[in-house]
Amino acid sequence: MNRILDIQDIDFEKIKRFHRDFYYTDIYDKLHSKEIKCKNPKLKDYYSYLKENLEDILISEPDKLELLKKTIENIKQEIPFSHRNKILKSLTKTKSKLDDKISKIFDYDRFVRSYLPSWGAYKFTQLLKINTCPYCNRQYVFTFDRADIAKQSGLKNVRLKDIKGKIRPELDHFYSQKDFPYFRLSVFNLVPSCHICNSNLKGRMEFDNEKFINPYHQSFHSILRFSVIPYKRKELEKKINDGIIDKEVKDFFGAELFNGNLDSFKIKLKVQKTNNITSENVKKALNNNEIFAIRELYNFHKDYVAEIIQKSIVYGESSIADIYDKHPNLFKIEKDVGRFLLGNYVDEDEIHKRPLSKLTIDVAKEFGIL
């Protein structure tokens, strides 16, 4: 949920170089071939613009992609589709035929079929080194290929093609493949995601940088935070009377919360306590929350939150400092003690390394353990 471009241990220049070197010449030649064969001047302009801006299309960051998208779509609007093909009278069908041609040129299927150590989807996600889904921070998204590991270890008398087993994150096209086929292979349009976020929730929903948080470009974490909201006594009593909660409410509500009664609180999202958050970015983050059901899904993790609350009572912030002072050779820095106690990363720059790390940081801060 942090901005991917801010992650220090990712060599983006290496990724861009590999991607450009592998695809640029092949795609350029195909676009040039289409351009010189084209008789329609407007369509020729379209192929020409894609060709001349190919490097930017392949490796530009999200801000530049947004500008390219607007320019390309404007050029595309000038193409007289209804006159290009006498057989295909339907404007939609004719546009679709052009998009199919572009899709074949920007061959994403080839990208996902290329396995390690060759350049392709597996090598790309391996170099990204992102362990969790940047949309939700709930699921691991490791890249793993048994055959590649066997080859690197120098195993003998083993046929690599007989070694089965490989996994990688799904790659969400932030700009959909269907509507923007020229972005099918754009590095910063390929978001490593879990199946739930990419396929079950987002699907073919049309995204853009003006309405949604692009994980490469912006940080959801810097805009919204998780917060524990206790139910009021009357609300609890009503839930019990309505049969929603069948556990007895204790006289002192605080005991319910700290003892881990999962029916005594809910998890909500609040705006971070900083001064530089715009209403526009809050709306974008809330749109991501809506699409990816973040608040709803995180309420399934209330048992995890209850444990953090209990630890905040048992340890507290002063305990972290005390443990660090007592064991200077066991922990490199004080934050390592926090990770030890909470069982998760507590540095905001490391949210991408383990599921629920954002939830851990937000709740631990709210209850004073960090």
C-alpha positions in Angstrom: 0.0 0.0 0.0 3.0 2.2 -0.2 4.1 3.9 -3.4 6.0 1.2 -5.3 8.4 3.7 -6.9 9.6 4.7 -3.4 10.7 1.2 -2.5 14.5 1.5 -2.2 15.6 -2.1 -3.0 13.9 -2.3 -6.4 16.2 -1.6 -9.4 13.8 0.1 -11.7 16.5 1.1 -14.1 17.4 -2.5 -14.6 13.8 -3.5 -15.1 13.2 -0.7 -17.7 16.4 -1.6 -19.5 15.5 -5.3 -19.7 12.0 -4.5 -20.9 13.1 -1.9 -23.5 15.8 -4.1 -24.9 13.6 -7.1 -25.2 10.6 -5.5 -26.8 11.5 -2.2 -28.5 12.9 -3.4 -31.8 10.3 -6.0 -32.4 7.3 -3.7 -31.7 8.9 -0.8 -33.5 9.3 -2.8 -36.7 5.7 -4.1 -36.6 4.3 -0.6 -36.1 6.5 0.7 -38.9 5.2 -2.0 -41.2 1.6 -1.1 -40.4 2.4 2.6 -41.0 4.0 2.3 -44.4 1.2 -0.1 -45.6 -1.5 2.2 -44.4 -3.4 4.4 -46.9 -5.6 6.3 -44.4 -3.6 9.4 -43.3 -5.3 9.6 -39.9 -4.6 5.9 -39.2 -1.0 6.4 -40.4 -0.7 9.2 -37.8 -1.9 6.8 -35.2 0.7 4.1 -36.0 3.4 6.8 -36.4 2.7 8.3 -32.9 2.8 4.9 -31.3 6.1 4.1 -33.1 7.8 7.4 -32.3 6.7 7.3 -28.6 7.3 3.6 -28.1 10.0 3.9 -25.5 7.8 6.1 -23.4 4.8 3.8 -23.8 6.9 0.8 -22.6 8.8 2.3 -19.7 7.3 5.7 -18.7 6.0 6.3 -15.2 2.3 6.7 -14.5 2.1 10.5 -14.9 3.6 10.3 -18.4 1.3 7.3 -19.3 -1.7 9.4 -18.4 -0.6 12.1 -20.8 0.2 9.6 -23.5 -3.2 8.0 -23.1 -5.0 11.3 -23.6 -2.9 12.2 -26.7 -3.3 8.7 -28.3 -7.1 8.7 -27.7 -7.4 12.1 -29.3 -5.5 10.9 -32.3 -7.6 7.8 -32.4 -10.8 9.8 -32.4 -9.7 11.4 -35.6 -9.6 8.1 -37.5 -12.7 7.8 -39.8 -13.4 4.2 -38.8 -16.8 4.1 -40.6 -15.0 4.6 -44.0 -12.0 2.4 -43.5 -13.7 -0.9 -44.2 -16.6 -1.4 -46.6 -17.2 -4.9 -45.3 -17.4 -4.0 -41.6 -20.1 -1.4 -41.4 -20.3 -1.3 -37.7 -18.2 1.4 -36.1 -17.7 -0.7 -32.9 -16.5 -3.7 -34.9 -14.1 -1.6 -36.9 -12.6 -0.1 -33.8 -12.4 -3.5 -32.2 -10.5 -4.8 -35.3 -7.9 -2.0 -34.9 -7.6 -2.7 -31.2 -7.0 -6.4 -32.0 -4.2 -5.5 -34.3 -2.6 -3.3 -31.6 -3.0 -6.1 -29.0 -1.1 -8.5 -31.3 1.7 -6.0 -31.7 1.9 -5.4 -28.0 2.0 -9.1 -27.3 1.2 -9.5 -23.6 0.5 -13.2 -24.1 4.2 -13.7 -25.1 5.2 -11.8 -22.0 3.3 -14.1 -19.6 4.5 -17.2 -21.4 8.2 -16.3 -20.9 9.6 -18.2 -18.0 12.7 -17.7 -15.9 15.5 -16.9 -16.5 14.2 -15.3 -19.8 12.7 -11.8 -19.6 8.9 -12.0 -19.1 6.3 -11.8 -16.4 8.2 -14.1 -14.0 11.5 -12.2 -14.3 9.6 -8.9 -14.0 7.8 -9.8 -10.7 11.0 -11.5 -9.4 12.9 -8.2 -9.8 10.1 -6.2 -8.3 10.6 -8.0 -4.9 7.1 -7.1 -3.7 5.9 -9.8 -1.3 2.4 -8.6 -0.8 -0.4 -7.3 -3.0 -0.1 -3.5 -3.2 -3.8 -3.0 -3.5 -4.8 -4.8 -0.2 -1.6 -5.8 1.7 -3.6 -9.0 2.7 -2.1 -11.6 0.5 1.4 -12.8 -0.3 2.4 -12.5 -4.0 5.8 -14.4 -4.2 7.5 -15.3 -7.4 8.9 -18.9 -7.4 10.0 -21.3 -10.1 11.4 -24.7 -9.2 13.1 -25.3 -12.6 14.9 -22.0 -12.3 16.1 -22.8 -8.8 17.3 -26.2 -9.9 19.2 -24.7 -12.8 20.9 -22.2 -10.6 21.9 -24.8 -8.1 23.5 -26.9 -10.8 21.6 -30.1 -10.3 22.8 -32.9 -12.5 20.9 -35.8 -14.1 17.7 -33.9 -13.9 15.7 -32.7 -16.9 14.5 -29.2 -16.1 11.4 -29.6 -18.2 10.3 -32.4 -15.9 10.5 -30.1 -12.8 7.0 -28.7 -12.3 5.9 -25.8 -10.1 6.0 -22.1 -10.6 4.0 -19.2 -9.1 3.9 -15.4 -9.5 1.5 -12.6 -8.8 -1.2 -11.8 -11.2 -0.5 -8.7 -13.2 -3.3 -6.2 -13.1 -3.5 -3.8 -16.1 -4.3 -0.5 -14.3 -5.4 0.8 -17.7 -7.4 -2.1 -19.1 -6.1 -4.2 -22.0 -9.4 -4.0 -23.8 -9.7 -0.2 -23.8 -6.0 0.7 -24.1 -4.2 -2.2 -25.9 -1.1 -0.1 -26.5 -0.5 -0.2 -22.7 -0.6 -4.0 -22.6 3.2 -4.1 -22.1 3.8 -0.9 -20.2 5.9 -1.6 -17.2 4.1 0.8 -14.9 0.7 -0.4 -16.1 1.4 -3.9 -14.7 0.6 -4.0 -11.0 1.6 -7.3 -9.2 -1.6 -8.3 -7.5 -3.4 -11.1 -5.7 -6.1 -13.0 -7.4 -8.8 -11.6 -5.1 -8.0 -8.0 -6.0 -7.2 -8.4 -9.6 -9.8 -11.0 -10.7 -12.5 -11.2 -8.1 -12.9 -7.5 -7.3 -11.4 -5.2 -9.9 -12.0 -7.4 -13.0 -12.5 -5.3 -16.1 -13.3 -2.1 -14.1 -11.9 0.9 -15.9 -9.3 2.7 -13.8 -7.3 5.9 -14.3 -5.0 8.1 -12.2 -7.7 10.8 -11.8 -10.1 8.6 -9.9 -8.0 5.8 -8.3 -4.8 5.2 -6.5 -2.2 3.8 -8.8 0.2 1.8 -6.5 3.2 2.8 -8.6 2.3 6.4 -8.3 0.7 7.1 -5.0 0.6 5.6 -1.5 -2.8 4.5 0.0 -1.1 4.2 3.3 -0.1 7.9 3.4 -3.7 9.0 2.8 -5.9 6.6 4.9 -5.2 4.7 8.2 -7.0 1.9 9.9 -8.7 2.8 13.2 -10.4 0.7 15.9 -13.9 2.0 16.7 -15.5 0.6 19.9 -19.2 0.0 19.7 -21.1 2.1 22.2 -22.9 0.3 25.1 -26.3 1.1 23.6 -25.2 -0.2 20.2 -24.0 -3.4 21.8 -27.2 -3.9 23.8 -29.2 -3.4 20.6 -27.1 -5.9 18.8 -27.7 -8.4 21.6 -31.4 -7.7 21.6 -31.6 -8.1 17.8 -29.7 -11.4 18.1 -26.7 -10.2 16.2 -24.4 -10.6 19.2 -25.1 -13.4 21.6 -22.2 -12.8 24.0 -22.8 -11.2 27.4 -21.8 -7.5 27.6 -19.5 -6.9 30.6 -20.2 -3.9 32.9 -17.0 -2.2 31.9 -16.8 -1.9 28.2 -13.1 -1.4 28.1 -12.5 -4.9 29.5 -14.5 -6.2 26.5 -12.2 -4.5 24.1 -8.9 -5.4 25.8 -9.9 -9.0 26.4 -10.4 -9.4 22.7 -14.1 -9.5 22.4 -14.4 -9.2 18.6 -18.0 -8.0 18.8 -17.0 -5.0 20.9 -15.3 -3.0 18.1 -15.1 -2.6 14.3 -12.3 -1.5 12.0 -12.8 1.7 10.0 -10.6 3.9 7.7 -9.8 7.4 8.7 -7.7 10.1 7.0 -4.1 10.2 8.1 -3.2 13.0 10.6 -1.1 15.1 8.2 -1.7 18.5 6.7 -0.8 17.8 3.1 -3.6 15.4 2.1 -5.9 16.8 -0.5 -9.6 16.0 -0.7 -9.0 14.7 -4.3 -6.5 12.1 -3.0 -8.9 11.1 -0.2 -11.6 10.5 -2.8 -9.2 8.4 -4.8 -8.2 6.3 -1.8 -11.9 5.8 -0.8 -12.6 4.7 -4.4 -9.9 2.0 -4.0 -11.4 1.1 -0.7 -14.8 0.6 -2.4 -13.5 -1.5 -5.3 -11.2 -3.7 -3.3 -13.6 -4.0 -0.3 -10.7 -3.1 2.0 -12.7 -2.0 5.1 -15.1 -5.0 4.8 -12.3 -7.5 4.3 -10.2 -6.1 7.1 -13.0 -6.6 9.6 -12.3 -10.3 9.1 -9.0 -9.7 10.8 -10.4 -8.4 14.1 -8.8 -11.3 16.0 -5.4 -10.1 14.8 -6.3 -6.5 15.9 -7.4 -7.8 19.3 -4.0 -9.3 19.8 -2.3 -6.0 19.0 -4.5 -4.2 21.5 -3.6 -6.8 24.2 0.1 -6.5 23.5 -0.2 -2.7 23.7 -1.5 -3.1 27.3 1.1 -5.7 28.3 4.1 -4.0 26.7 3.5 -0.4 25.7 6.0 1.9 24.0 8.4 2.0 27.1 8.7 -1.8 27.0 10.1 -1.7 23.5 12.9 0.7 24.7 13.5 -1.4 27.8 13.9 -4.7 25.8 16.2 -3.0 23.3 18.4 -1.7 26.1 18.6 -5.1 27.7 19.4 -7.0 24.5 21.6 -4.7 22.4 23.2 -7.6 20.5 19.9 -9.2 19.6 18.3 -6.3 17.9 20.0 -4.0 15.4 17.6 -1.1 15.9 14.7 -0.4 18.3 12.1 -1.0 15.5 13.3 -4.6 15.4 11.9 -5.0 18.9 8.6 -3.8 17.6 8.6 -6.3 14.8 9.5 -9.1 17.4 6.7 -8.2 19.7 4.0 -7.6 17.0 5.1 -10.3 14.6 5.1 -8.0 11.7 7.1 -5.1 10.1 6.6 -1.8 11.9 8.6 0.4 9.5 6.4 2.2 7.0 8.9 1.7 4.3 8.6 -2.1 4.7 4.8 -2.5 4.4 5.2 -4.4 1.1 7.2 -7.2 2.8 4.5 -8.9 4.9 0.6 -9.1 4.8 -1.3 -6.9 7.3 1.8 -4.8 8.1 -0.2 -1.6 7.4 -2.9 -2.7 9.8 -0.2 -3.6 12.4 1.4 -0.1 12.1 -1.8 1.8 12.2 -3.3 0.0 15.2 -0.1 -0.2 17.2 0.3 3.6 16.8 -3.3 4.2 17.8 -2.8 2.2 21.0 0.6 3.6 21.8 2.9 0.6 21.3 4.8 2.4 18.5 
